[in-house]
Amino acid sequence: GVGPSDASPDEGVVEDLPLIDEKAVEQLTEGLISHYLPDLQRSKSALQELTQNQVVLLETLEQEISKFKECNSILDINALFSEAKHYHNKLVNIRNEMMMLHEKTSKLKVSGINI
């Protein structure tokens, strides 16, 4: 079994490592950064440009959508006007029929026929 007296597998590893030269680490870090940084900066500027283009595209799409909405509302208005014209014609026809019926009844009354 595992008891408190058993040695940890990591024990002594830190002591086994050679002393780390801080200047070497710094130089390696700078070398690594200088190797990858230009590519990362180019990627960053490309992503920024892409994001700006997407914003412009979204604004353009919103404008086009609002134009379509305006077109739809104009079509709706046109439909309402044509419907109103249709009902206006019906009313004019009813009025004409009523006037004609009124004339006929007036003539009949003049002839002496009571209605």
C-alpha positions as CSV (number, residue, x, y, z in Angstrom):
1,G,0.0,0.0,0.0
2,V,0.9,3.6,-0.3
3,G,1.9,5.1,2.9
4,P,3.3,8.5,4.0
5,S,6.8,7.0,4.0
6,D,6.6,6.3,0.2
7,A,8.6,8.7,-2.0
8,S,6.6,10.9,-4.4
9,P,7.5,10.3,-8.1
10,D,8.2,14.0,-8.5
11,E,10.5,14.2,-5.5
12,G,14.0,15.3,-6.4
13,V,13.1,16.3,-9.9
14,V,13.5,20.1,-9.3
15,E,16.9,19.5,-7.7
16,D,18.0,17.4,-10.8
17,L,17.3,20.3,-13.2
18,P,20.4,22.3,-14.2
19,L,20.5,26.0,-13.3
20,I,18.5,28.0,-15.9
21,D,20.3,30.8,-17.5
22,E,17.9,33.8,-17.3
23,K,19.6,35.6,-20.2
24,A,19.2,32.6,-22.4
25,V,15.5,32.3,-21.6
26,E,15.1,36.0,-22.3
27,Q,16.9,35.7,-25.7
28,L,14.9,32.6,-26.6
29,T,11.7,34.4,-25.7
30,E,12.6,37.4,-27.8
31,G,13.5,35.2,-30.7
32,L,10.2,33.3,-30.5
33,I,8.3,36.5,-30.3
34,S,10.2,38.1,-33.2
35,H,9.5,35.0,-35.2
36,Y,5.7,34.9,-34.7
37,L,4.9,38.6,-34.0
38,P,4.9,39.9,-37.6
39,D,2.5,37.1,-38.7
40,L,0.3,37.8,-35.7
41,Q,0.3,41.5,-36.5
42,R,-0.6,40.9,-40.1
43,S,-3.4,38.5,-39.0
44,K,-4.6,41.2,-36.6
45,S,-4.8,43.9,-39.2
46,A,-6.4,41.4,-41.7
47,L,-9.1,40.6,-39.1
48,Q,-9.6,44.3,-38.3
49,E,-10.1,45.0,-42.0
50,L,-12.5,42.0,-42.3
51,T,-14.5,43.2,-39.3
52,Q,-14.8,46.7,-40.8
53,N,-15.9,45.2,-44.1
54,Q,-18.5,43.1,-42.3
55,V,-19.8,46.3,-40.5
56,V,-20.1,48.0,-43.9
57,L,-21.8,45.0,-45.4
58,L,-24.3,44.8,-42.5
59,E,-25.1,48.5,-42.8
60,T,-25.7,48.0,-46.6
61,L,-27.9,45.0,-45.9
62,E,-29.9,47.0,-43.4
63,Q,-30.4,49.8,-46.0
64,E,-31.5,47.2,-48.6
65,I,-33.9,45.6,-46.1
66,S,-35.5,49.0,-45.3
67,K,-35.9,49.6,-49.1
68,F,-37.7,46.3,-49.4
69,K,-39.9,47.2,-46.5
70,E,-40.7,50.6,-48.1
71,C,-41.6,48.8,-51.4
72,N,-43.9,46.4,-49.5
73,S,-45.6,49.3,-47.8
74,I,-46.0,51.0,-51.1
75,L,-47.5,47.9,-52.6
76,D,-49.9,47.7,-49.6
77,I,-50.9,51.3,-50.1
78,N,-51.5,50.6,-53.8
79,A,-53.6,47.6,-53.0
80,L,-55.6,49.8,-50.5
81,F,-56.1,52.5,-53.2
82,S,-57.3,50.0,-55.8
83,E,-59.7,48.5,-53.2
84,A,-60.9,52.0,-52.3
85,K,-61.5,52.7,-56.0
86,H,-63.4,49.5,-56.4
87,Y,-65.7,50.3,-53.4
88,H,-66.1,53.9,-54.6
89,N,-67.3,52.6,-58.0
90,K,-69.8,50.3,-56.2
91,L,-71.1,53.3,-54.2
92,V,-71.4,55.4,-57.4
93,N,-73.4,52.6,-59.0
94,I,-75.7,52.2,-56.0
95,R,-76.3,56.0,-55.9
96,N,-77.1,56.0,-59.6
97,E,-79.5,53.1,-59.1
98,M,-81.2,54.9,-56.2
99,M,-81.5,58.1,-58.3
100,M,-83.0,56.1,-61.1
101,L,-85.5,54.3,-58.7
102,H,-86.4,57.7,-57.2
103,E,-87.1,59.1,-60.7
104,K,-89.3,56.1,-61.5
105,T,-91.2,56.4,-58.3
106,S,-91.7,60.1,-58.8
107,K,-93.1,59.4,-62.4
108,L,-95.4,56.8,-61.0
109,K,-96.7,59.2,-58.4
110,V,-97.3,61.8,-61.0
111,S,-99.2,59.3,-63.0
112,G,-101.4,58.8,-60.0
113,I,-100.2,55.4,-58.9
114,N,-99.6,55.3,-55.2
115,I,-96.7,53.4,-54.0
